[in-house]
Amino acid sequence: MEKVIVLRFGEIYLKGKNRFSFEKQLLDNIKFALKGIKFNLNRMHGRYLIENIADDDVFDIESRVKKVFGLHSYSLALKLPTDLDVLKKGCLSFLPQSGSFRFTVNRADKKYPLNSQQIAMELGAAALSYNPKLKVDLFSPEKEIFVDVREEGHTFIFADKVLCAGGMPVGCSGKGIVLLSGGIDSPVAAYRMAKRGMKMMGVHFHSFPYTSPMAKQKVVDLAKILSSYQGGFDLFVVSFTEIQRQIHEKCPEEYMITIMRRIMMRIAERLAKQYGCGSITTGESLAQVASQTQESILVTNETVQTLPVFRPLIGMDKEEIIATAREIGTFDKSIEPYEDCCTVFLPKYPVIKPKPDLVRSAEAALDVESLVADALSDVEVIKL
């Protein structure tokens, strides 16, 4: 008997002739996630198998594979030769001390002489012989034990199927850049895009001394959490102080947020193209704040010339976003009381439905190209 971890992938099943490239990316991501641990990774029909692992490493392996996008679920299992007498002995360690149970058998090896129901009956009889106090319940058992008879001549016995992150392997959808603030929304947006196979980078705008070093560190900590889901994360930190000063001094107050967002998008697009990213992602949700109306989104998008802008949270409400933030581990960090640059020089009455021609007219008071170039000349790159 050998303790192994069985991995199951999800959406890759839907791929056709190019499925091999998706699987290769997933295998590479699994190996990277388990870096520093001794193990063997093998492929079976529709499964991956982590073998030759030390008992002390099991918990660490489980916690890491949960975060690998492209994996649907995993199980800590016993690997046994497909011999009925061996299986009868192996299943005993999974039985409860009392109450009801059932065996759920999957016979992938169609050459095996017994079918799934017959195997379950044989194992059930052995279990009742071992502990007559137990009861078989096929409909609502207190303990379900899974028996997976594979084509390779081995069978896996396990008691749980633990869900993983799902989605597509990170890297199969290229690279993208996300506007990463210190709030709740943008880390969730980055997570959702990574789940669709995109390797995310982040750009953060800070306004020292109006924002504290702790506000910047908060974003670095959020990027570290995101890094654990995609095997690394590059964060570009851009000084936004001078830009905000000039917007405050030269532009109408009600247009400050709109113009600020337009310049952020210009900078994000330049960085995206410089580092090979094919898209820009934001954490905007429709109608959540003044800058997230249809009209505001229109004038913001206007500044992006060559890349698509993704807003994966656009139809989510705040409670849904918070639930995801809690699930992925970013919520507690996001609510730390360190304000980002979006809170600097806030107008009392921001325009909610800006008209493109009026925004362009207000923005004309600035030397936008010079401001963007200066900001890009001194970008701090933090690799996590």
C-alpha positions in Angstrom: 0.0 0.0 0.0 1.3 3.4 -1.0 -0.1 6.8 0.0 -0.6 9.0 -3.1 -2.5 12.1 -4.2 -4.8 11.7 -7.2 -5.3 14.9 -9.2 -8.2 15.5 -11.6 -8.4 18.2 -14.2 -11.5 20.0 -15.3 -12.2 22.1 -18.4 -9.2 20.6 -20.3 -11.6 17.7 -21.1 -13.4 20.1 -23.5 -10.3 20.8 -25.6 -9.8 19.0 -28.9 -6.6 18.5 -30.9 -4.7 21.2 -28.9 -5.4 19.6 -25.6 -1.8 18.5 -25.3 -0.6 22.1 -24.9 -3.1 22.8 -22.1 -2.0 19.6 -20.3 1.7 20.5 -20.6 1.0 23.9 -19.2 -0.9 22.4 -16.3 1.9 19.8 -15.6 4.5 22.6 -15.6 2.3 24.6 -13.2 1.9 21.7 -10.8 5.6 21.1 -10.7 6.3 24.8 -10.1 3.7 24.9 -7.3 5.4 21.9 -5.6 8.9 23.3 -5.9 11.1 22.2 -3.0 9.2 19.0 -2.3 10.4 15.6 -3.3 7.8 13.7 -5.4 7.1 12.0 -8.7 4.4 13.2 -11.0 2.9 10.7 -13.4 -0.1 10.7 -15.8 -2.8 8.1 -16.0 -5.9 8.1 -18.2 -7.7 11.4 -17.2 -5.7 11.7 -14.0 -2.4 12.9 -12.6 -0.7 11.0 -9.8 1.7 12.4 -7.1 3.7 9.5 -5.8 6.8 8.8 -3.6 5.9 11.5 -1.1 6.9 11.7 2.6 4.1 11.7 5.2 5.5 15.0 6.5 4.9 16.7 3.1 1.3 15.6 2.5 -0.3 18.6 4.1 2.0 21.0 2.3 1.3 19.3 -1.0 -2.5 19.4 -0.5 -2.5 23.1 0.4 -0.5 23.9 -2.7 -2.4 21.9 -5.3 -5.7 23.4 -4.1 -4.5 26.7 -5.7 -3.4 25.4 -9.0 -5.8 26.6 -11.7 -6.8 23.9 -14.1 -7.2 21.2 -11.4 -10.8 20.3 -10.5 -10.2 18.2 -7.4 -7.8 15.9 -5.6 -7.9 12.9 -3.2 -5.4 11.5 -0.7 -5.6 7.8 -1.6 -4.1 4.4 -1.1 -2.7 2.9 -4.3 -3.1 -0.9 -4.5 -2.7 -3.6 -7.1 -6.1 -4.5 -8.6 -6.5 -7.8 -6.7 -9.8 -8.4 -4.9 -8.2 -9.8 -1.7 -5.8 -6.9 -1.5 -8.6 -4.4 -2.0 -10.7 -6.0 0.8 -7.8 -5.5 3.2 -7.0 -2.0 2.0 -10.6 -0.7 2.4 -10.7 -1.6 6.1 -8.7 1.4 7.2 -11.4 3.7 5.6 -14.3 2.2 7.5 -16.1 4.2 10.3 -16.2 2.8 13.8 -20.0 2.8 13.7 -22.9 4.0 11.6 -23.6 3.5 7.9 -21.3 3.4 4.8 -21.3 2.6 1.2 -18.6 1.8 -1.5 -18.8 3.8 -4.7 -16.8 2.0 -7.3 -15.6 3.3 -10.7 -14.3 0.6 -12.9 -12.3 2.3 -15.6 -10.6 -1.0 -16.4 -13.3 -2.8 -18.4 -11.2 -5.9 -18.7 -11.5 -6.6 -15.0 -13.9 -9.6 -14.6 -16.2 -8.0 -12.0 -18.3 -4.9 -12.7 -18.6 -1.9 -10.4 -21.7 -3.2 -8.6 -20.1 -6.6 -8.0 -16.9 -5.1 -6.7 -18.9 -2.9 -4.3 -20.8 -6.0 -3.0 -17.6 -7.9 -2.4 -16.0 -5.1 -0.5 -19.2 -4.4 1.5 -19.4 -8.0 2.5 -15.8 -7.9 3.7 -16.4 -4.7 5.6 -19.5 -6.2 7.4 -17.5 -9.3 8.2 -14.8 -7.2 9.8 -17.3 -5.0 11.8 -20.8 -6.5 12.0 -22.0 -3.3 13.8 -21.8 -1.3 10.5 -24.7 -0.8 8.2 -24.7 -0.4 4.4 -26.8 2.6 3.2 -26.7 3.2 -0.6 -28.7 6.4 -0.5 -27.5 8.6 2.4 -24.5 6.9 4.1 -22.6 8.6 6.9 -19.4 7.6 5.2 -18.8 7.1 1.5 -15.7 5.3 0.3 -14.5 5.6 -3.3 -12.8 2.8 -5.2 -11.3 3.8 -8.5 -10.2 0.8 -10.6 -7.8 2.1 -13.3 -6.6 0.7 -16.6 -3.0 0.5 -15.4 -3.6 -2.4 -13.1 -3.9 -0.3 -10.0 -6.8 0.7 -7.8 -7.1 3.8 -5.7 -9.2 3.9 -2.5 -10.1 7.3 -0.9 -12.7 8.9 1.3 -12.8 12.5 0.0 -12.8 14.5 -3.2 -11.4 18.0 -2.3 -12.2 20.8 -4.7 -9.3 22.7 -6.2 -9.3 26.1 -7.9 -10.7 24.9 -11.2 -10.5 27.1 -14.4 -7.8 26.9 -16.9 -4.0 26.5 -16.4 -2.3 29.8 -15.9 -0.3 30.8 -19.0 -2.5 29.2 -21.6 -4.3 32.5 -22.2 -1.2 34.7 -22.3 -0.4 37.6 -20.0 -2.4 40.6 -18.8 -1.9 43.6 -16.5 -4.3 44.5 -13.7 -4.8 47.9 -12.0 -4.1 46.8 -8.5 -5.3 49.1 -5.7 -5.3 48.3 -2.0 -9.1 47.7 -2.1 -11.3 44.6 -2.1 -12.2 44.5 -5.8 -9.0 44.5 -7.9 -7.4 41.5 -6.3 -10.6 39.5 -7.0 -10.5 40.7 -10.6 -6.9 39.5 -11.0 -7.8 36.2 -9.5 -10.8 35.7 -11.8 -8.6 36.4 -14.9 -5.9 34.1 -13.7 -8.5 31.4 -13.3 -9.2 31.8 -17.0 -5.5 31.0 -17.7 -4.1 34.5 -17.9 -0.7 35.1 -16.2 -1.4 38.4 -14.4 1.0 41.3 -13.7 -0.1 44.4 -11.6 0.4 48.1 -11.7 -0.1 50.1 -8.6 -0.2 53.9 -8.4 1.0 55.5 -5.1 1.0 59.2 -4.1 3.7 59.6 -1.4 3.6 61.5 0.9 -0.2 61.7 0.6 -0.3 57.9 0.9 1.8 56.1 3.5 4.5 53.4 2.9 2.1 51.0 4.6 -0.5 51.6 1.8 2.2 50.4 -0.7 3.2 47.4 1.5 -0.5 46.4 1.7 -0.6 46.1 -2.1 2.7 44.1 -2.1 1.1 41.7 0.4 -2.0 41.4 -1.8 0.3 40.6 -4.8 2.0 37.9 -2.7 -1.3 36.2 -2.2 -2.1 36.4 -5.9 1.3 35.0 -6.6 0.5 31.8 -4.7 -2.3 31.1 -7.3 -0.2 31.7 -10.4 3.4 30.9 -9.6 4.8 34.4 -9.3 3.6 38.0 -9.8 5.3 41.1 -11.2 4.2 44.3 -9.6 4.9 47.7 -11.2 4.7 50.6 -8.7 4.2 54.0 -10.3 4.5 57.4 -8.6 1.3 59.3 -9.2 1.9 62.3 -6.9 2.8 64.9 -9.5 0.0 63.8 -11.8 -2.6 64.2 -9.1 -1.1 67.6 -8.1 -1.5 68.9 -11.6 -5.0 67.5 -12.0 -6.0 69.2 -8.8 -4.5 72.5 -9.8 -5.5 72.7 -13.5 -8.6 70.7 -14.0 -12.3 71.2 -12.9 -12.8 69.5 -9.6 -15.8 67.4 -10.8 -13.6 65.8 -13.5 -10.6 64.9 -11.3 -11.5 61.2 -10.8 -12.3 60.7 -14.5 -9.1 62.3 -15.7 -7.1 60.4 -13.2 -8.5 57.1 -14.4 -7.8 58.0 -18.0 -4.1 58.7 -17.3 -3.9 55.5 -15.3 -5.2 53.5 -18.3 -2.7 55.2 -20.6 0.2 54.2 -18.2 -1.2 50.7 -17.9 -1.4 50.3 -21.6 2.3 51.4 -22.1 3.5 49.0 -19.4 1.3 46.2 -20.8 2.9 46.5 -24.3 6.4 46.9 -22.9 6.1 43.6 -20.9 4.2 41.5 -23.5 0.7 41.7 -22.0 -2.3 41.4 -24.2 -5.0 43.1 -22.1 -5.8 45.4 -19.2 -8.0 44.3 -16.3 -9.7 46.5 -13.8 -11.8 45.8 -10.7 -14.8 47.9 -11.7 -18.4 46.8 -11.0 -21.2 48.6 -12.8 -22.7 51.5 -10.7 -20.7 50.7 -7.6 -19.2 54.2 -7.5 -19.3 57.4 -9.6 -16.4 56.4 -11.9 -18.1 53.1 -12.7 -21.1 54.2 -14.7 -21.5 53.4 -18.4 -20.6 56.9 -19.3 -17.5 56.9 -17.1 -16.3 53.6 -18.5 -16.8 54.9 -22.0 -14.5 57.9 -21.5 -12.0 55.8 -19.6 -11.8 53.2 -22.4 -11.3 55.9 -25.0 -7.7 56.3 -23.9 -6.7 52.7 -24.5 -5.8 52.4 -28.2 -4.6 48.8 -28.9 -5.7 46.4 -26.1 -8.9 45.0 -24.8 -10.0 46.1 -21.3 -11.5 43.3 -19.2 -13.8 44.0 -16.2 -14.5 40.5 -14.8 -16.5 42.0 -11.8 -18.8 44.2 -13.9 -22.0 42.3 -13.1 -21.2 41.3 -9.5 -22.5 43.0 -6.4 -20.3 43.9 -3.4 -21.4 40.9 -1.3 -20.4 38.5 -4.1 -17.0 40.2 -4.5 -16.4 40.1 -0.7 -17.3 36.4 -0.6 -14.7 35.7 -3.3 -12.1 37.9 -1.5 -12.7 35.9 1.7 -12.4 32.6 -0.2 -9.0 33.5 -1.8 -7.5 35.1 1.3 -7.3 38.7 0.2 -10.2 40.2 2.2 -8.5 40.8 5.6 -5.5 42.4 3.9 -7.7 44.6 1.7 -9.6 46.1 4.6 -6.5 47.3 6.5 -6.9 51.0 7.0 -4.3 52.3 4.6 -5.7 54.5 1.9 -4.6 54.5 -1.7 -4.1 57.3 -4.2 -7.8 57.2 -5.2 -8.6 58.9 -1.9 -6.3 61.9 -2.5 -7.9 65.2 -3.5 -11.4 63.7 -3.7 -14.0 66.0 -5.3 -17.1 66.8 -3.3 -19.4 66.2 -6.3 -17.7 64.0 -9.0 -19.3 63.9 -12.4 -21.3 60.7 -12.8 -22.1 60.8 -16.5 -19.2 62.6 -18.1 -19.5 63.7 -21.7 -16.4 62.7 -23.8 -15.9 66.2 -25.4 -16.1 68.0 -22.0 -13.6 65.5 -20.5 -11.2 66.0 -23.4 -11.5 69.8 -23.0 -10.8 69.6 -19.2 -7.9 67.3 -19.8 -6.4 69.6 -22.4 -5.1 71.8 -19.5 -2.5 69.1 -18.8 0.6 68.0 -20.8 -0.6 64.4 -20.6 2.1 62.9 -22.7 4.8 64.5 -20.6 3.2 63.4 -17.3 2.8 59.8 -18.6 6.4 59.7 -19.8 7.8 61.0 -16.5 5.8 58.5 -14.5 7.1 55.6 -16.7 10.7 56.8 -16.4 10.9 55.7 -12.7 8.8 52.6 -12.3 9.7 50.3 -9.4 9.5 46.6 -10.4 8.8 44.2 -7.6 9.0 40.5 -8.5 7.1 38.1 -6.2 
